[in-house]
Amino acid sequence: MSRQPQFPWSGGAEDSTPRAQPQSQARLERLEERLVQLENALRGVARESSISVDSACPECNQSLLLIRNDVARCPKCHYRYTF
């Protein structure tokens, strides 16, 4: 059974932090656009590879866990566990 990847940084409540300066705002918008592009690419690769994308790695918190054949694995630190 294939799960739709859910990313913890997608969506969510509006941030109440002060607005950035114009240059910073433009940079932030470019980074947000790039993040959306990367999320879409990751979803596509996961779907084509029959891999599910899960939550952040509990060991390193540097990557999301990839799940295949009931094994979750972190591509960054190689943490793994079996369901």
N, C-alpha and C positions, 0 to 999 in steps of 0.2 A: 504494500500500500504506500503510495507516494504522498508525502505531505507538502503543502504549499509553503515555501520558505517564508518565515516571518522575521522581520528584522526589528530589533528593539529600538533602533533610532528612527524608524519610519513613523510618521504621524505624530500624534500627541498634542498636548495642550500648548497654547501660545506661550512663548517665553515673555516674562515681564522685565527682562533686563533692558537697560537704556539703549537707544538706537546708536548704531555705529556712525562714525564720520563717513562722508560720501565715498572716499577711496576704500575704506574698510568695508563699507556696505557693498560696493561693487565686487570686491574680492570675495566676500562672504557669499554673495549670490552665485559667483562662478564656482566656488567650492561646493555649494549646495547642488548646483546643476551637475557637477562632476560626480558627486555622491549618488545622485539618482541614476546617472548613467552606469555607474559601477554596480549598484544594486540590481538594475535590470540585466546587466551582463551576467552577474552571479546567478540570478534566478534562471536565466537561459542555460548556462553551463550546468547548473545543478539538475535542471529538468532533462537535458540531453544525456546526462551521465547517470540518471537514476539515483541521485544523491539528495538528501534533505539537508537543509541548513538550519542549525539550532541556535541556542543561546551562546553567550560568550563563554570561553574556556574558563573553568573554575580555577585552573592552575596559573595561567599566565595573563588572562584577560586581554590578550593581544590579538585574538582572532575568534571567529565564530566556529563552533563545532560542526563538523561535517559528518553526516550519518549515512551509512551504507551497510546493508546486511546485518542490521542490529548492532553495529559497532559505531560508537561516536569517537571521532578523532580530531585532534587539534592540529592543523597543518603548520602551526608556528612552533609549538614546544613538543609536539608528538604525544601529548597526553591522550589516553584512550580508555574507554570502558565499554563493556558489553552489556546489552539489555537483557 
